């Protein structure tokens, strides 16, 4: 309310399927996942898993 309704909250670092629901519950709407995607062989599946965890 202080900064206005159009503010976005980004979390960069430590984002994976475990942390995604937590940061989303606190209002984050932009997530940056590096290692949780690029360390996986199937990167598409990793991205989809994080997206599902955000719902």
Secondary structure, DSSP 8 states (H G I E B T S, - for coil): --S-TT---EEESS-STTTHHHHHHTT--EEE-SHHHHTSS-HHHHHHHHHHHH-
